Every structure is written in structure tokens, then in C-alpha cells.
Amino acid sequence: MDGRKPDVEGARKHGLRYVHLRFGYDGVPASRVAELAKLTAEVSDLFFVQCRHGLHRGSAAVAITR
């Protein structure tokens, strides 16, 4: 969710599908909310949400998906 380059290959090596949905600390744009909702509707298994700093954005993304 930050500006860091995603490690898609590292995720793939461990059997994970990596989806990088970036947003900042200044709020979640409506377009990103729609993308999160669509993504979680498509996923029928468990998924992992992570923010590099582990403070706010990951929690915000999870709240949006619920």
C-alpha cells in the first residue's frame, strides 16, 4: 500500500497472489474503495493485508473490506 516496488516474484514463489493497491495516509480514494470491494468479492479464500509501516493503512483496508 505504499510506494515501494512490490515483490511479486517473491510472493509467487510462496504460492501467493500479490495485489498492490496503493493509498496514502490522507484517506482512501473512492476508486480504491471500489477496487478493494471488488477484490474481496472475488476472493473465496483467506487473504493477507499488509502495510509496510503496519500502523493505519492495512487496518483501513481491512475495515473497508468488512
PyMOL commands that set and color helices and strands:
alter all, ss='L'
color gray80, all
select helices_A, chain A and resi 8-13+30-42+57-65
alter helices_A, ss='H'
color red, helices_A
deselect
rebuild
show_as cartoon
